[in-house]
Amino acid sequence: MYRFLMSRQWVILTLIALLLIPTMIRLGIWQMHRYEERTARNQLVTDALAAEPVPVEKLTTPGHTVTSAERYRTVTAKGHFDTEDEVVVRRRTNSDDEVGYHVLTPFVLDDGKVLLVNRGWIPSQGPSQTAFPKVPAPPGGEVTVTGRLMPDETTEASGIKNLEGLPDRQIMLVNSEQQARRLDARVLGGYIAQTAPEPKGDTPELLGNPGKEDAALNYAYAIQWWLFSAAVPVGWVVLARREARERARKATEAADSEQAEPAAV
């Protein structure tokens, strides 16, 4: 009854099914790993944002690499802004996907070390892309700033090319090592995204809280792939039984036709 399973068509179909099952199982496992990774990252963000603010020098020093556990931690620093050495970061977008600049201002601590402060986003409304844009001034004199600690930006991590020959006081990446060479100063590793004090007139536009990754979507994909892998053998059995019934029906009709022919003579 099932001898047709040895036909070329069914052998190929069976081999395809046997390949699909482990492939789909593996894809489900990969999606589950992605779910676990994203869930862990989301938890790090939640924990970092919920932690009490600490002085920035408790988490970073000159040459320090900000770790994933330190990223987004709220830190404070006391000192003054150095607008003479302020730069802007090109090709950055705001929450409405408008292209402009991030304002990066050195913040000189009381002990002389420098903290890089990303003061937020401004639009690129200057006469040209080569002219230094008009940047709202930060608070003058000694001030305490608060922000989220961020790791240095690199081309490998961000995908942004660190272009050469840019206009004066414009950069592509926020990198403490590069800024330490430019400023000839002891620059703390990483930088902070300023959250306080809030700028007057809402400019620069402060950077929003880090978004959370959609881990639930990966979980759903994992379940979907595993359901697909379970459906393959079920579908194979259904097709085989349907083929067998169809062949049996045709065989019965052929037999009945052969029996009916002599009677008609």
C-alpha positions in Angstrom: 0.0 0.0 0.0 2.9 2.4 0.8 5.3 1.1 -1.8 5.0 4.5 -3.5 7.2 5.9 -0.7 10.2 4.4 -2.5 9.5 6.5 -5.6 11.9 9.2 -6.6 9.4 12.0 -5.8 8.7 10.7 -2.3 12.3 10.0 -1.5 13.2 13.6 -2.3 10.2 14.9 -0.3 11.2 12.7 2.7 14.8 13.9 2.6 13.6 17.6 2.5 11.4 16.9 5.5 14.3 15.3 7.4 16.5 18.3 6.6 13.8 20.9 7.6 13.1 19.4 11.0 16.6 19.9 12.6 17.0 23.2 10.8 13.8 24.6 12.2 14.7 23.2 15.7 18.1 24.9 15.5 16.5 28.2 14.4 14.2 28.0 17.4 17.1 27.5 19.7 18.9 30.5 18.1 15.9 32.7 18.6 15.7 31.5 22.2 19.3 32.5 22.8 18.5 35.9 21.3 15.6 36.2 23.7 17.8 35.4 26.6 20.5 37.8 25.5 18.0 40.6 24.9 16.2 39.9 28.2 19.6 40.1 30.0 20.4 43.4 28.3 17.0 44.8 29.2 17.6 43.9 32.8 21.0 45.6 32.8 19.3 48.8 31.5 16.6 48.5 34.1 19.0 48.0 36.9 21.3 50.8 35.7 18.6 53.3 35.5 17.2 52.3 38.9 20.5 52.6 40.7 21.3 55.5 42.9 23.5 58.2 41.3 27.2 58.0 42.2 30.2 60.4 41.6 31.5 59.7 38.1 35.0 58.9 39.3 33.7 55.9 41.2 33.0 54.2 37.9 35.5 55.5 35.4 39.0 56.9 35.3 41.3 58.1 32.4 41.8 55.2 30.0 39.0 53.1 31.6 36.7 51.1 29.3 33.1 51.4 30.4 31.6 47.9 30.9 28.1 46.7 30.1 27.3 46.7 33.8 28.4 50.3 34.1 26.6 51.5 31.0 23.6 53.7 31.6 24.5 54.2 35.3 23.5 57.6 36.5 26.6 59.6 37.6 27.2 63.1 38.9 30.2 65.4 38.5 31.1 68.8 39.9 33.1 71.3 37.8 32.7 73.7 34.9 32.1 73.5 31.2 34.9 74.3 28.8 33.1 75.7 25.7 36.3 76.8 24.0 37.0 73.1 23.3 33.4 72.2 22.5 32.8 70.1 19.4 29.8 68.7 17.6 29.1 65.1 16.5 27.9 64.9 12.9 24.9 63.0 11.5 23.0 62.4 14.7 19.2 62.2 14.8 16.7 63.2 17.4 13.5 61.3 18.5 11.8 62.5 15.3 14.6 61.2 13.1 15.7 64.7 12.1 19.4 64.9 11.3 21.6 67.3 13.2 24.4 67.3 15.7 25.2 66.1 19.2 26.9 68.7 21.3 30.0 67.4 23.1 31.4 69.7 25.7 34.4 69.0 27.9 33.6 69.3 31.6 36.5 70.1 33.8 36.3 68.5 37.3 37.6 70.1 40.4 40.7 67.9 40.3 41.5 68.9 36.7 40.4 65.7 35.0 38.0 66.1 32.0 34.6 64.4 31.6 33.0 64.4 28.1 29.4 65.5 28.3 27.0 65.0 25.5 24.7 67.9 26.1 22.1 66.7 23.6 20.9 67.3 20.0 20.7 70.5 17.9 19.4 70.8 14.3 21.7 71.4 11.4 20.3 74.7 10.3 23.6 76.5 9.6 24.5 78.1 6.2 26.5 75.0 5.4 27.7 71.6 6.7 31.2 73.0 7.1 30.4 75.9 9.3 30.3 75.3 13.1 26.6 75.5 14.1 25.2 77.9 16.7 25.3 76.0 20.0 23.3 77.1 23.1 25.7 77.9 25.9 25.8 75.6 29.0 25.5 77.0 32.5 28.5 79.1 33.5 30.6 78.8 36.6 30.8 75.8 38.8 27.9 73.4 38.4 26.9 69.8 39.1 25.9 67.8 36.1 24.1 64.5 36.1 24.0 62.0 33.2 24.0 58.4 32.1 27.5 56.9 31.7 28.2 55.6 28.2 31.1 53.7 26.6 33.3 55.1 24.0 32.0 54.9 20.5 33.9 52.9 17.9 33.4 52.1 14.2 33.2 48.4 15.0 30.4 48.8 17.6 28.4 51.6 15.9 29.1 51.1 12.2 29.9 54.8 11.8 33.0 55.6 9.9 35.5 57.9 11.6 36.0 60.2 8.6 39.2 62.2 8.2 39.4 65.8 7.0 36.2 67.0 8.8 35.5 70.7 9.3 37.0 72.3 12.4 35.4 71.2 15.7 33.3 68.5 14.1 33.7 64.8 14.8 32.0 61.5 13.9 32.5 59.5 17.0 32.5 60.2 20.8 35.8 58.6 21.9 37.6 59.6 25.1 41.0 58.5 23.9 40.8 60.6 20.7 39.5 63.6 22.7 42.3 63.1 25.3 44.9 63.5 22.5 43.0 66.5 21.1 42.7 68.2 24.5 46.1 67.0 25.8 44.3 66.3 29.1 43.4 63.4 31.4 40.0 62.5 30.1 37.8 60.0 31.9 36.9 56.9 29.9 33.6 57.0 28.1 31.3 60.0 28.3 27.9 60.9 29.9 24.6 61.7 28.2 23.4 64.7 30.2 20.1 64.5 32.0 20.4 67.5 34.4 20.5 70.4 34.7 17.9 70.7 31.9 18.8 73.3 29.3 17.0 76.6 29.1 14.6 76.7 26.1 14.8 73.0 25.7 18.0 73.2 23.6 20.1 71.3 23.2 17.4 68.6 23.2 18.4 66.1 25.9 18.8 62.5 24.7 15.9 60.2 25.6 16.1 57.2 27.9 17.6 54.1 26.3 15.0 51.9 24.6 14.4 48.3 25.5 14.8 45.6 23.0 11.8 43.5 22.0 12.8 40.2 23.6 9.3 38.9 23.5 9.4 38.9 19.7 12.4 36.5 19.7 10.5 34.2 22.1 7.5 34.1 19.8 9.8 33.3 16.8 11.4 30.4 18.8 8.0 28.9 19.5 7.0 29.5 15.9 10.0 27.6 14.5 9.4 24.7 16.9 5.8 24.5 15.8 6.9 24.5 12.2 9.3 21.6 13.0 6.5 19.6 14.6 4.2 20.4 11.7 6.7 18.9 9.1 6.3 15.2 10.1 2.6 15.7 10.7 2.3 17.1 7.2 4.4 14.3 5.8 2.1 11.7 7.3 -1.0 13.5 6.2 0.3 13.7 2.6 1.4 10.0 2.6 -2.0 8.8 3.9 -3.8 11.0 1.3 -1.6 9.5 -1.4 -2.2 6.0 -0.2 -6.0 6.5 -0.1 -6.0 8.0 -3.6 -3.9 5.1 -4.9 -6.3 2.6 -3.2 -9.3 4.4 -4.7 -7.8 4.3 -8.2 -6.9 0.6 -7.7 -10.4 -0.2 -6.6 -11.9 1.6 -9.6 -9.6 -0.2 -12.0 -10.5 -3.6 -10.5 -14.3 -2.8 -10.7 -13.8 -1.7 -14.3 -12.1 -4.9 -15.2 -14.8 -7.0 -13.5 -17.5 -5.0 -15.3 -16.1 -5.5 -18.8 -16.8 -9.3 -19.2 -20.3 -8.9 -17.9 -21.0 -6.3 -20.6 -19.8 -8.7 -23.3 
